Amino acid sequence: MRTLRTAAFMVAAALASAPATPVFADQPSLTQERESSKQDNDLVWNILGALGVFGLFGLQRQSDNDGYTDDPI
């Protein structure tokens, strides 16, 4: 019974997924347009992401928990 239920779930998920979009020869996809552009903003986004990660480290609070007791919420 479990196998039948799993198979039914997999079939329903396959039918509910989005269909593949047709590819037209004269119209490039959005990814192809973005890749063909010569703008290179990767460095800007990498620096912004690194600043965000360093900012997340500032959200950690100091704890006096010695590991043997629960940390109060």
KOLLUM-41854 format. One line per field, with one value per atom (N, C-alpha, C, CB): residue number from 1; x, z, y. Coordinates in steps of 0.05 Angstrom, whole numbers, plus 5000, padded with zeros to 4 digits. Glycine has a CB too. Layout:
BEGIN
seq: NUM:...;
east: X:...;
up: Z:...;
north: Y:...;
//
This chain:
BEGIN
seq: 1:1:1:1:2:2:2:2:3:3:3:3:4:4:4:4:5:5:5:5:6:6:6:6:7:7:7:7:8:8:8:8:9:9:9:9:10:10:10:10:11:11:11:11:12:12:12:12:13:13:13:13:14:14:14:14:15:15:15:15:16:16:16:16:17:17:17:17:18:18:18:18:19:19:19:19:20:20:20:20:21:21:21:21:22:22:22:22:23:23:23:23:24:24:24:24:25:25:25:25:26:26:26:26:27:27:27:27:28:28:28:28:29:29:29:29:30:30:30:30:31:31:31:31:32:32:32:32:33:33:33:33:34:34:34:34:35:35:35:35:36:36:36:36:37:37:37:37:38:38:38:38:39:39:39:39:40:40:40:40:41:41:41:41:42:42:42:42:43:43:43:43:44:44:44:44:45:45:45:45:46:46:46:46:47:47:47:47:48:48:48:48:49:49:49:49:50:50:50:50:51:51:51:51:52:52:52:52:53:53:53:53:54:54:54:54:55:55:55:55:56:56:56:56:57:57:57:57:58:58:58:58:59:59:59:59:60:60:60:60:61:61:61:61:62:62:62:62:63:63:63:63:64:64:64:64:65:65:65:65:66:66:66:66:67:67:67:67:68:68:68:68:69:69:69:69:70:70:70:70:71:71:71:71:72:72:72:72:73:73:73:73;
east: 5017:5000:5018:4981:5040:5058:5070:5079:5077:5089:5069:5098:5044:5023:5020:4997:5020:5016:5040:5013:5064:5088:5088:5114:5080:5078:5057:5071:5035:5014:5024:4988:5039:5050:5070:5064:5087:5107:5093:5126:5072:5058:5044:5037:5032:5019:5040:5004:5063:5084:5094:5107:5096:5106:5085:5112:5060:5039:5036:5013:5042:5038:5062:5033:5084:5108:5103:5133:5119:5116:5127:5131:5113:5123:5148:5101:5164:5188:5178:5206:5192:5185:5197:5195:5182:5193:5216:5171:5235:5258:5254:5285:5255:5251:5279:5233:5284:5311:5318:5312:5298:5304:5303:5285:5295:5292:5310:5263:5331:5348:5333:5375:5341:5329:5340:5334:5328:5338:5366:5319:5372:5398:5419:5399:5412:5430:5435:5420:5414:5418:5436:5390:5432:5448:5477:5437:5482:5509:5523:5509:5508:5520:5527:5502:5515:5521:5550:5501:5563:5592:5595:5607:5574:5576:5586:5550:5605:5615:5612:5645:5589:5582:5588:5553:5602:5607:5623:5622:5643:5659:5642:5682:5624:5607:5589:5590:5577:5559:5575:5543:5599:5616:5623:5641:5630:5637:5613:5649:5590:5565:5557:5542:5560:5555:5574:5556:5599:5619:5612:5647:5604:5596:5571:5590:5553:5529:5536:5510:5555:5563:5577:5582:5595:5608:5588:5630:5567:5545:5530:5526:5527:5513:5529:5508:5555:5571:5566:5601:5558:5552:5526:5551:5509:5484:5486:5464:5509:5513:5517:5538:5502:5505:5525:5478:5538:5557:5542:5576:5551:5538:5557:5526:5547:5563:5558:5559:5546:5538:5564:5519:5567:5590:5586:5597:5563:5558:5545:5584:5544:5531:5503:5548:5495:5468:5455:5469:5429:5414:5418:5384:5419:5422:5394:5436:5390:5363:5356:5362:5331:5322:5317:5297;
up: 5000:5000:5000:5024:5015:5016:4989:5037:4974:4948:4928:4937:4930:4913:4919:4917:4944:4952:4942:4982:4945:4935:4905:4944:4891:4862:4853:4850:4867:4860:4866:4877:4887:4893:4872:4921:4863:4843:4816:4839:4809:4784:4786:4778:4809:4812:4811:4839:4823:4823:4794:4841:4779:4751:4734:4739:4739:4723:4731:4726:4756:4766:4760:4796:4752:4746:4721:4744:4719:4696:4671:4701:4649:4624:4614:4603:4599:4587:4566:4574:4566:4547:4519:4556:4498:4472:4465:4450:4450:4442:4413:4445:4409:4382:4372:4382:4347:4335:4333:4307:4329:4325:4351:4305:4373:4398:4419:4406:4428:4449:4476:4451:4494:4520:4537:4534:4560:4577:4587:4601:4593:4602:4580:4611:4555:4533:4529:4508:4532:4530:4552:4531:4576:4599:4596:4625:4586:4582:4559:4577:4539:4516:4522:4493:4542:4548:4560:4568:4554:4561:4589:4541:4603:4629:4649:4639:4665:4684:4712:4679:4724:4751:4773:4752:4766:4785:4809:4772:4805:4827:4846:4816:4836:4853:4870:4836:4858:4873:4892:4853:4885:4904:4928:4890:4924:4947:4965:4938:4952:4967:4983:4948:4971:4985:5009:4966:5005:5027:5050:5016:5044:5065:5080:5053:5065:5078:5097:5057:5088:5105:5130:5090:5127:5150:5169:5142:5157:5173:5190:5156:5179:5193:5218:5175:5216:5240:5263:5232:5257:5278:5292:5266:5281:5294:5316:5273:5317:5338:5365:5331:5384:5411:5427:5425:5445:5462:5483:5476:5490:5509:5531:5495:5555:5577:5583:5602:5564:5568:5568:5546:5587:5589:5575:5618:5563:5548:5565:5537:5591:5608:5616:5633:5612:5619:5593:5641:5594:5571:5570:5573:5546:5542:5543:5515:5560:5561:5535:5584:5528:5503:5508:5493;
north: 4976:5000:5025:5000:5024:5047:5052:5042:5031:5034:5046:5007:5038:5049:5079:5034:5086:5114:5131:5117:5120:5134:5138:5119:5116:5118:5139:5091:5140:5159:5188:5154:5191:5218:5226:5217:5208:5214:5221:5190:5207:5213:5240:5190:5246:5271:5294:5272:5290:5311:5315:5303:5294:5296:5311:5269:5306:5319:5348:5304:5355:5382:5400:5382:5389:5405:5422:5388:5443:5461:5447:5487:5450:5438:5453:5437:5439:5452:5473:5431:5495:5516:5509:5544:5515:5509:5528:5512:5518:5534:5543:5518:5569:5580:5587:5605:5582:5586:5616:5573:5633:5661:5677:5673:5665:5680:5667:5681:5681:5669:5670:5684:5651:5651:5674:5624:5679:5700:5694:5704:5669:5662:5667:5632:5660:5665:5695:5652:5711:5740:5751:5754:5741:5750:5742:5740:5718:5708:5722:5678:5731:5744:5773:5742:5785:5813:5814:5825:5835:5838:5851:5854:5857:5868:5847:5881:5854:5835:5846:5828:5840:5850:5830:5858:5808:5787:5797:5764:5814:5824:5840:5841:5857:5873:5855:5892:5834:5816:5799:5799:5791:5775:5792:5765:5817:5834:5839:5861:5844:5848:5823:5856:5800:5775:5770:5752:5777:5773:5792:5779:5817:5835:5825:5863:5813:5801:5778:5792:5761:5739:5749:5720:5769:5781:5794:5801:5805:5818:5797:5833:5773:5752:5743:5728:5745:5738:5757:5738:5781:5801:5795:5828:5778:5771:5750:5762:5737:5716:5730:5698:5720:5732:5715:5733:5729:5715:5699:5735:5676:5659:5650:5634:5650:5640:5611:5657:5597:5569:5552:5559:5535:5518:5491:5513:5487:5462:5441:5452:5444:5424:5431:5421:5456:5465:5476:5486:5478:5489:5519:5483:5529:5558:5570:5564:5591:5603:5617:5623:5616:5628:5657:5614;
//
